[in-house]
Amino acid sequence: ESGLNRRNIVDNRVHCCLYFISPSGHGLRPLDIEVMKNLDDKVNVIPVIGKADMLTKGELHTLKKKILAEIQENGIRIYQGGETDEEENAELKSCTPFGV
């Protein structure tokens, strides 16, 4: 691969999907589950809690745990980190789903 010139290659693929979740506190809606299941085999899905600044730290932590449990229960594959060291990857996983 040392001789490849990648500057002239156009890549129109979608590599990542930031999936925004409502901060309502009710977890994932059935539509969220269905959409993420359909996306997870096509693209890296990263769950993001939108408007997380409306929640206290405790509420955000509880909501994250609830969402992760629902993701696991429904067999949804989410992005688990790339080729980083294990310490960085563990830190990334502890923040998922991200709150913005």
C-alpha positions in Angstrom: 0.0 0.0 0.0 2.9 2.3 0.1 2.5 3.4 -3.5 -1.3 4.2 -3.3 -2.4 7.8 -4.0 -5.6 8.2 -2.1 -6.0 11.9 -2.8 -7.8 11.2 -6.1 -10.2 8.7 -4.6 -13.7 10.0 -3.9 -15.4 8.2 -1.0 -19.2 8.9 -0.8 -20.0 6.2 1.7 -21.5 7.0 5.1 -19.1 5.8 7.8 -21.0 6.8 10.9 -24.5 7.7 12.0 -25.0 9.9 15.1 -28.4 8.7 16.3 -30.0 11.4 18.5 -32.2 10.2 21.3 -34.8 12.3 23.1 -33.9 13.2 26.7 -37.4 12.6 27.9 -36.3 10.0 30.4 -38.4 7.2 28.9 -35.5 5.5 27.1 -35.8 4.3 23.6 -39.1 4.5 21.7 -40.1 1.5 19.5 -39.2 3.6 16.4 -35.7 4.3 17.8 -35.2 0.5 18.3 -36.4 -0.3 14.8 -34.4 2.4 13.1 -31.2 1.5 14.9 -31.6 -2.2 14.2 -32.0 -1.4 10.5 -28.9 0.9 10.6 -26.5 -1.2 12.6 -25.5 -3.6 9.8 -25.0 -0.8 7.3 -23.1 1.9 9.3 -21.5 2.5 12.7 -24.3 3.8 15.0 -23.3 6.2 17.8 -26.2 6.9 20.2 -26.3 10.6 21.4 -28.7 12.0 23.9 -29.8 15.4 22.5 -30.4 18.3 24.8 -28.7 16.5 27.7 -28.0 19.8 29.3 -31.6 19.8 30.5 -30.9 16.9 32.8 -29.0 16.7 36.0 -25.9 14.5 36.2 -27.9 11.9 38.1 -30.8 11.9 35.6 -28.3 11.7 32.7 -26.5 8.7 34.3 -29.8 6.9 34.9 -31.0 7.6 31.3 -27.7 6.3 29.9 -27.9 3.1 31.9 -31.5 2.6 30.7 -30.7 3.2 27.1 -27.7 0.9 27.1 -29.8 -1.8 28.7 -32.5 -1.4 26.0 -29.8 -1.5 23.3 -28.4 -4.7 24.7 -31.9 -6.3 25.2 -32.8 -5.6 21.5 -29.4 -6.8 20.1 -28.5 -3.5 18.6 -24.9 -3.1 17.7 -23.4 0.3 18.4 -19.9 1.6 17.7 -17.6 0.3 20.4 -14.4 2.2 19.5 -11.8 1.7 16.9 -8.1 0.9 17.0 -7.1 2.7 20.2 -5.5 1.4 23.3 -7.7 -0.4 25.8 -7.6 2.4 28.3 -8.9 5.0 25.8 -11.5 2.5 24.5 -12.7 1.8 28.1 -13.1 5.6 28.6 -15.0 5.9 25.4 -17.4 3.1 26.3 -18.1 4.6 29.7 -19.4 7.8 28.0 -21.7 6.0 25.6 -24.4 7.1 24.8 -22.9 10.6 24.6 -24.9 13.5 26.0 -24.8 16.8 24.1 
